[in-house]
Amino acid sequence: MSGNKPFVIGLTGAIGMGKSQTAKLFAAEGVPVFDADAVIHNLYAGEAVAAVEAAFPGSTKNGAVDRAALARQVTGDPAALARLEGLMHPLVAGRREKFLAQTKAPIVVLDIPLLLETGTKTDAVVVATAPEGVQRQRVLARPGMTEAKFAALAARQLSDAQKRAQADYLVVTDKGLDDARDQVRMILADIRKNLNA
């Protein structure tokens, strides 16, 4: 650990595994969280609009990216998706670097759905996980979600087993909030112990 750089936890998990809830638990313990999804929402309402419209004509409305219109242009088209990611990843990475440079906290969390797929460097990887049946139930309960959409989203991500194999820590999210909170606290205790060793 050089200088005053924070210890960076990368938080990820397949869709419906409880990653967002896990991020909230880290935040509740006083750990600053960089939320990649929130940053993308923010960019889609501002900085990224012109570039996205130029690459995908008709994908913006009222000065913001129309996520449904954009999804229609990129879903099922790997080249279009790669083009969109090529636009967005550098913008998100810029915000992430700024977040890391400005933080004074000893430990931070990067909440990034495609953390392992994009090769983002972190000091430890935490994977939110749950049994497949629980995942399916959660995802299909989302508004507008279909089996086909779920399959398309899942195809873009490493499987739960692949993510778990690369994890330093797991948070199993199907036993309720108190249980998940205990797991988050144990992870932070372990990291702090190693930082102070």
SVG drawing of the C-alpha trace seen along z (x, -y; Angstrom):
<svg xmlns="http://www.w3.org/2000/svg" viewBox="-43 -19 47 41">
<polyline fill="none" stroke="black" stroke-width="0.4" points="0.0,0.0 1.7,-3.2 1.1,-6.6 -2.5,-7.3 -4.2,-5.4 -7.4,-3.7 -7.8,0.1 -10.1,0.7 -12.8,3.4 -14.4,4.3 -18.0,5.3 -19.8,7.3 -22.4,10.0 -24.6,11.4 -28.0,9.7 -30.4,10.3 -27.8,11.4 -28.2,8.6 -25.2,6.5 -26.9,3.1 -28.3,4.0 -24.8,5.2 -23.3,1.8 -25.8,0.1 -24.6,2.2 -21.0,1.2 -22.1,-2.5 -24.1,-2.0 -20.7,-0.9 -19.2,-4.3 -17.4,-3.0 -17.6,-5.4 -19.2,-3.6 -18.6,-4.4 -21.8,-3.3 -21.0,-2.7 -24.7,-2.3 -25.5,-5.7 -22.6,-7.3 -23.9,-5.9 -27.4,-7.3 -25.7,-10.6 -23.6,-10.6 -26.7,-9.6 -28.4,-12.8 -25.4,-15.0 -21.8,-14.5 -22.4,-11.4 -25.6,-12.5 -23.9,-14.1 -21.5,-11.2 -24.2,-8.5 -26.6,-10.4 -23.8,-10.7 -23.0,-6.9 -26.6,-5.8 -28.9,-8.4 -32.4,-8.5 -31.2,-7.2 -31.7,-10.5 -34.8,-12.5 -35.2,-15.8 -31.5,-16.2 -30.9,-12.8 -30.2,-9.3 -33.5,-7.4 -32.4,-4.0 -35.2,-2.1 -34.4,-3.5 -30.7,-2.8 -31.4,0.7 -33.3,1.4 -30.3,0.4 -27.7,2.5 -29.5,5.5 -28.5,8.6 -25.8,6.7 -22.4,7.3 -20.6,4.8 -23.1,2.0 -22.7,3.0 -18.9,2.9 -19.2,-0.6 -21.4,-1.8 -19.0,-0.3 -16.1,-2.0 -17.8,-5.3 -18.9,-4.8 -16.0,-2.9 -13.5,-5.8 -16.1,-8.3 -16.9,-6.0 -13.2,-5.3 -12.6,-9.0 -15.3,-9.5 -13.8,-6.5 -10.3,-7.9 -11.7,-11.2 -13.6,-9.4 -10.4,-7.5 -8.3,-10.7 -10.7,-12.7 -11.5,-10.1 -9.8,-10.3 -11.2,-7.0 -8.9,-4.0 -11.3,-1.6 -13.6,-2.3 -16.0,-0.1 -16.3,-0.2 -19.7,1.1 -19.3,2.3 -21.6,4.9 -19.0,5.9 -16.0,5.5 -14.4,8.9 -15.5,8.7 -13.8,5.3 -10.6,6.2 -10.9,3.3 -8.0,3.5 -8.9,3.7 -7.3,4.9 -10.0,7.4 -13.1,8.7 -16.4,9.2 -19.1,11.1 -22.8,10.9 -24.4,14.3 -27.6,16.3 -29.0,19.6 -30.1,19.6 -33.8,20.0 -33.6,16.9 -31.8,14.9 -34.4,15.9 -37.3,15.0 -35.8,11.6 -35.0,10.7 -38.3,11.8 -40.2,9.8 -38.6,6.6 -41.0,4.4 -40.8,5.1 -38.4,8.1 -38.9,11.1 -37.2,14.5 -35.6,13.3 -34.3,10.0 -33.0,12.0 -31.1,14.4 -29.6,11.5 -28.4,9.7 -27.0,13.0 -25.2,13.7 -23.2,10.5 -22.0,11.4 -19.7,14.1 -21.8,16.8 -22.2,16.7 -19.8,19.7 -17.2,17.9 -17.5,14.8 -17.4,16.7 -14.2,18.5 -12.5,15.0 -13.8,13.7 -11.7,12.9 -15.0,12.7 -18.6,13.7 -21.8,12.1 -24.6,14.7 -27.8,12.6 -30.7,15.0 -30.8,15.2 -32.1,11.6 -30.6,8.3 -29.2,8.9 -27.3,11.9 -25.8,10.0 -24.9,7.1 -23.0,9.5 -21.1,10.8 -20.2,7.3 -19.0,6.4 -16.8,9.6 -15.3,8.7 -14.4,5.2 -13.0,6.5 -10.8,8.9 -9.6,6.2 -8.9,3.8 -7.0,6.5 -4.8,7.1 -4.3,3.3 -3.1,2.9 -1.0,6.0"/>
</svg>
